[in-house]
Amino acid sequence: MQSYQQDNITGSGDVPDIVTGSLDFDPAALIDSVLAHVDQTIPVNASGTYGSKEQPVVLHAQQGVQTSGSMSGYGILLVDGQLRVSGQLNWNGLVIQRGRPGVGPTTSVSNNVSITGGMLVYNEGPFGVSLQVSNNLTLRLSRASIANLRKKLSF
Protein backbone atom coordinates (compact mmCIF):
# COMPACT_ATOMS: atom_id res chain seq x y z
CA MET A 1 0.00 0.00 0.00
CA GLN A 2 1.40 3.38 -0.93
CA SER A 3 1.72 5.85 1.96
CA TYR A 4 -0.71 8.22 0.26
CA GLN A 5 -3.38 5.48 0.27
CA GLN A 6 -3.33 4.82 4.03
CA ASP A 7 -6.04 7.38 4.70
CA ASN A 8 -8.18 6.06 1.84
CA ILE A 9 -9.76 3.38 4.07
CA THR A 10 -13.37 3.55 5.18
CA GLY A 11 -15.39 1.40 7.48
CA SER A 12 -17.29 1.26 10.72
CA GLY A 13 -16.35 0.36 14.27
CA ASP A 14 -12.72 0.54 15.36
CA VAL A 15 -10.15 2.50 13.43
CA PRO A 16 -8.20 -0.01 11.30
CA ASP A 17 -4.57 -0.67 12.20
CA ILE A 18 -2.66 0.02 9.01
CA VAL A 19 1.08 -0.07 9.40
CA THR A 20 3.83 0.06 6.83
CA GLY A 21 7.49 -0.07 7.68
CA SER A 22 8.57 -1.03 11.21
CA LEU A 23 6.29 -2.99 13.52
CA ASP A 24 6.48 -3.37 17.29
CA PHE A 25 6.70 -7.17 16.91
CA ASP A 26 8.61 -9.58 14.71
CA PRO A 27 6.31 -10.92 11.97
CA ALA A 28 8.80 -13.69 11.13
CA ALA A 29 8.62 -14.96 14.74
CA LEU A 30 4.80 -14.89 14.59
CA ILE A 31 4.87 -16.87 11.33
CA ASP A 32 7.30 -19.39 12.85
CA SER A 33 4.90 -19.86 15.76
CA VAL A 34 1.96 -20.30 13.38
CA LEU A 35 3.93 -22.86 11.34
CA ALA A 36 4.49 -24.88 14.51
CA HIS A 37 0.69 -25.21 14.88
CA VAL A 38 -0.33 -26.10 11.29
CA ASP A 39 -3.27 -28.53 11.20
CA GLN A 40 -3.49 -28.92 7.44
CA THR A 41 -1.71 -27.96 4.24
CA ILE A 42 -4.16 -26.94 1.54
CA PRO A 43 -3.82 -26.98 -2.26
CA VAL A 44 -3.73 -23.92 -4.50
CA ASN A 45 -7.35 -24.43 -5.61
CA ALA A 46 -8.72 -25.02 -2.11
CA SER A 47 -12.45 -24.78 -1.48
CA GLY A 48 -14.83 -25.88 1.24
CA THR A 49 -15.20 -25.07 4.93
CA TYR A 50 -12.36 -25.38 7.42
CA GLY A 51 -12.65 -25.37 11.20
CA SER A 52 -15.37 -23.83 13.33
CA LYS A 53 -15.72 -21.12 15.94
CA GLU A 54 -15.29 -23.77 18.63
CA GLN A 55 -12.47 -25.60 16.79
CA PRO A 56 -10.39 -23.09 14.79
CA VAL A 57 -7.70 -24.50 12.52
CA VAL A 58 -4.35 -23.39 11.19
CA LEU A 59 -4.10 -23.84 7.43
CA HIS A 60 -0.98 -23.41 5.34
CA ALA A 61 -1.20 -22.72 1.61
CA GLN A 62 2.42 -23.33 0.65
CA GLN A 63 1.90 -22.53 -3.05
CA GLY A 64 -0.59 -19.70 -2.55
CA VAL A 65 -4.34 -19.75 -3.06
CA GLN A 66 -6.03 -19.34 -6.44
CA THR A 67 -9.63 -20.29 -5.88
CA SER A 68 -12.65 -19.78 -8.07
CA GLY A 69 -14.89 -21.74 -5.72
CA SER A 70 -16.16 -20.98 -2.25
CA MET A 71 -13.87 -21.18 0.75
CA SER A 72 -14.67 -20.37 4.35
CA GLY A 73 -13.26 -21.08 7.74
CA TYR A 74 -12.23 -20.19 11.25
CA GLY A 75 -8.68 -19.86 12.51
CA ILE A 76 -5.47 -18.85 10.79
CA LEU A 77 -4.88 -19.00 7.06
CA LEU A 78 -1.18 -18.67 6.19
CA VAL A 79 -0.69 -18.05 2.47
CA ASP A 80 2.76 -18.14 0.90
CA GLY A 81 2.81 -16.02 -2.25
CA GLN A 82 -0.35 -15.12 -4.12
CA LEU A 83 -3.91 -14.94 -2.81
CA ARG A 84 -6.19 -14.80 -5.85
CA VAL A 85 -9.93 -15.10 -5.29
CA SER A 86 -12.38 -15.13 -8.17
CA GLY A 87 -14.98 -17.03 -6.13
CA GLN A 88 -15.81 -16.29 -2.50
CA LEU A 89 -13.67 -16.29 0.62
CA ASN A 90 -15.21 -15.81 4.05
CA TRP A 91 -12.60 -16.12 6.80
CA ASN A 92 -13.05 -15.64 10.54
CA GLY A 93 -9.70 -15.18 12.23
CA LEU A 94 -6.33 -14.15 10.90
CA VAL A 95 -5.08 -14.23 7.32
CA ILE A 96 -1.31 -13.99 7.01
CA GLN A 97 0.12 -13.56 3.55
CA ARG A 98 3.86 -13.64 3.05
CA GLY A 99 6.13 -13.41 0.06
CA ARG A 100 8.05 -16.43 -1.19
CA PRO A 101 11.59 -16.26 -2.56
CA GLY A 102 11.29 -14.48 -5.88
CA VAL A 103 7.56 -13.78 -5.41
CA GLY A 104 6.18 -10.83 -3.49
CA PRO A 105 2.77 -11.19 -1.86
CA THR A 106 0.00 -10.37 -4.33
CA THR A 107 -3.65 -10.20 -3.39
CA SER A 108 -6.17 -10.15 -6.22
CA VAL A 109 -9.90 -10.07 -5.52
CA SER A 110 -12.31 -10.22 -8.42
CA ASN A 111 -15.33 -11.35 -6.44
CA ASN A 112 -16.24 -11.31 -2.74
CA VAL A 113 -13.77 -11.62 0.13
CA SER A 114 -14.73 -11.08 3.76
CA ILE A 115 -12.20 -11.37 6.58
CA THR A 116 -13.34 -10.86 10.18
CA GLY A 117 -10.36 -10.79 12.48
CA GLY A 118 -7.27 -9.37 10.84
CA MET A 119 -4.86 -9.55 7.94
CA LEU A 120 -1.09 -9.32 7.92
CA VAL A 121 0.80 -9.01 4.65
CA TYR A 122 4.53 -9.57 5.11
CA ASN A 123 7.48 -9.62 2.78
CA GLU A 124 11.16 -9.85 3.73
CA GLY A 125 12.50 -9.60 0.20
CA PRO A 126 12.94 -6.75 -2.26
CA PHE A 127 9.56 -7.34 -3.90
CA GLY A 128 6.65 -5.02 -3.26
CA VAL A 129 3.18 -5.90 -2.09
CA SER A 130 0.28 -5.72 -4.53
CA LEU A 131 -3.44 -5.48 -3.74
CA GLN A 132 -5.89 -5.48 -6.64
CA VAL A 133 -9.62 -5.37 -5.93
CA SER A 134 -12.23 -5.32 -8.67
CA ASN A 135 -15.22 -6.21 -6.49
CA ASN A 136 -15.76 -6.47 -2.72
CA LEU A 137 -13.02 -6.84 -0.12
CA THR A 138 -14.28 -6.46 3.43
CA LEU A 139 -11.84 -6.51 6.35
CA ARG A 140 -13.36 -6.30 9.80
CA LEU A 141 -10.94 -5.80 12.67
CA SER A 142 -11.83 -8.13 15.52
CA ARG A 143 -9.43 -8.00 18.44
CA ALA A 144 -11.67 -10.51 20.27
CA SER A 145 -11.33 -12.98 17.41
CA ILE A 146 -7.54 -12.68 17.46
CA ALA A 147 -7.43 -13.01 21.28
CA ASN A 148 -9.60 -16.14 21.03
CA LEU A 149 -7.18 -17.65 18.49
CA ARG A 150 -4.16 -16.90 20.67
CA LYS A 151 -5.81 -18.59 23.64
CA LYS A 152 -6.99 -21.67 21.72
CA LEU A 153 -3.77 -22.14 19.78
CA SER A 154 -1.37 -21.20 22.62
CA PHE A 155 0.88 -18.64 20.94
C-alpha positions as CSV (number, residue, x, y, z in Angstrom):
1,M,0.0,0.0,0.0
2,Q,1.4,3.4,-0.9
3,S,1.7,5.8,2.0
4,Y,-0.7,8.2,0.3
5,Q,-3.4,5.5,0.3
6,Q,-3.3,4.8,4.0
7,D,-6.0,7.4,4.7
8,N,-8.2,6.1,1.8
9,I,-9.8,3.4,4.1
10,T,-13.4,3.6,5.2
11,G,-15.4,1.4,7.5
12,S,-17.3,1.3,10.7
13,G,-16.3,0.4,14.3
14,D,-12.7,0.5,15.4
15,V,-10.1,2.5,13.4
16,P,-8.2,0.0,11.3
17,D,-4.6,-0.7,12.2
18,I,-2.7,0.0,9.0
19,V,1.1,-0.1,9.4
20,T,3.8,0.1,6.8
21,G,7.5,-0.1,7.7
22,S,8.6,-1.0,11.2
23,L,6.3,-3.0,13.5
24,D,6.5,-3.4,17.3
25,F,6.7,-7.2,16.9
26,D,8.6,-9.6,14.7
27,P,6.3,-10.9,12.0
28,A,8.8,-13.7,11.1
29,A,8.6,-15.0,14.7
30,L,4.8,-14.9,14.6
31,I,4.9,-16.9,11.3
32,D,7.3,-19.4,12.8
33,S,4.9,-19.9,15.8
34,V,2.0,-20.3,13.4
35,L,3.9,-22.9,11.3
36,A,4.5,-24.9,14.5
37,H,0.7,-25.2,14.9
38,V,-0.3,-26.1,11.3
39,D,-3.3,-28.5,11.2
40,Q,-3.5,-28.9,7.4
41,T,-1.7,-28.0,4.2
42,I,-4.2,-26.9,1.5
43,P,-3.8,-27.0,-2.3
44,V,-3.7,-23.9,-4.5
45,N,-7.4,-24.4,-5.6
46,A,-8.7,-25.0,-2.1
47,S,-12.4,-24.8,-1.5
48,G,-14.8,-25.9,1.2
49,T,-15.2,-25.1,4.9
50,Y,-12.4,-25.4,7.4
51,G,-12.7,-25.4,11.2
52,S,-15.4,-23.8,13.3
53,K,-15.7,-21.1,15.9
54,E,-15.3,-23.8,18.6
55,Q,-12.5,-25.6,16.8
56,P,-10.4,-23.1,14.8
57,V,-7.7,-24.5,12.5
58,V,-4.3,-23.4,11.2
59,L,-4.1,-23.8,7.4
60,H,-1.0,-23.4,5.3
61,A,-1.2,-22.7,1.6
62,Q,2.4,-23.3,0.6
63,Q,1.9,-22.5,-3.0
64,G,-0.6,-19.7,-2.6
65,V,-4.3,-19.7,-3.1
66,Q,-6.0,-19.3,-6.4
67,T,-9.6,-20.3,-5.9
68,S,-12.6,-19.8,-8.1
69,G,-14.9,-21.7,-5.7
70,S,-16.2,-21.0,-2.3
71,M,-13.9,-21.2,0.8
72,S,-14.7,-20.4,4.4
73,G,-13.3,-21.1,7.7
74,Y,-12.2,-20.2,11.3
75,G,-8.7,-19.9,12.5
76,I,-5.5,-18.9,10.8
77,L,-4.9,-19.0,7.1
78,L,-1.2,-18.7,6.2
79,V,-0.7,-18.0,2.5
80,D,2.8,-18.1,0.9
81,G,2.8,-16.0,-2.3
82,Q,-0.3,-15.1,-4.1
83,L,-3.9,-14.9,-2.8
84,R,-6.2,-14.8,-5.9
85,V,-9.9,-15.1,-5.3
86,S,-12.4,-15.1,-8.2
87,G,-15.0,-17.0,-6.1
88,Q,-15.8,-16.3,-2.5
89,L,-13.7,-16.3,0.6
90,N,-15.2,-15.8,4.1
91,W,-12.6,-16.1,6.8
92,N,-13.0,-15.6,10.5
93,G,-9.7,-15.2,12.2
94,L,-6.3,-14.1,10.9
95,V,-5.1,-14.2,7.3
96,I,-1.3,-14.0,7.0
97,Q,0.1,-13.6,3.6
98,R,3.9,-13.6,3.0
99,G,6.1,-13.4,0.1
100,R,8.0,-16.4,-1.2
101,P,11.6,-16.3,-2.6
102,G,11.3,-14.5,-5.9
103,V,7.6,-13.8,-5.4
104,G,6.2,-10.8,-3.5
105,P,2.8,-11.2,-1.9
106,T,0.0,-10.4,-4.3
107,T,-3.7,-10.2,-3.4
108,S,-6.2,-10.1,-6.2
109,V,-9.9,-10.1,-5.5
110,S,-12.3,-10.2,-8.4
111,N,-15.3,-11.4,-6.4
112,N,-16.2,-11.3,-2.7
113,V,-13.8,-11.6,0.1
114,S,-14.7,-11.1,3.8
115,I,-12.2,-11.4,6.6
116,T,-13.3,-10.9,10.2
117,G,-10.4,-10.8,12.5
118,G,-7.3,-9.4,10.8
119,M,-4.9,-9.5,7.9
120,L,-1.1,-9.3,7.9
121,V,0.8,-9.0,4.6
122,Y,4.5,-9.6,5.1
123,N,7.5,-9.6,2.8
124,E,11.2,-9.8,3.7
125,G,12.5,-9.6,0.2
126,P,12.9,-6.8,-2.3
127,F,9.6,-7.3,-3.9
128,G,6.7,-5.0,-3.3
129,V,3.2,-5.9,-2.1
130,S,0.3,-5.7,-4.5
131,L,-3.4,-5.5,-3.7
132,Q,-5.9,-5.5,-6.6
133,V,-9.6,-5.4,-5.9
134,S,-12.2,-5.3,-8.7
135,N,-15.2,-6.2,-6.5
136,N,-15.8,-6.5,-2.7
137,L,-13.0,-6.8,-0.1
138,T,-14.3,-6.5,3.4
139,L,-11.8,-6.5,6.3
140,R,-13.4,-6.3,9.8
141,L,-10.9,-5.8,12.7
142,S,-11.8,-8.1,15.5
143,R,-9.4,-8.0,18.4
144,A,-11.7,-10.5,20.3
145,S,-11.3,-13.0,17.4
146,I,-7.5,-12.7,17.5
147,A,-7.4,-13.0,21.3
148,N,-9.6,-16.1,21.0
149,L,-7.2,-17.6,18.5
150,R,-4.2,-16.9,20.7
151,K,-5.8,-18.6,23.6
152,K,-7.0,-21.7,21.7
153,L,-3.8,-22.1,19.8
154,S,-1.4,-21.2,22.6
155,F,0.9,-18.6,20.9
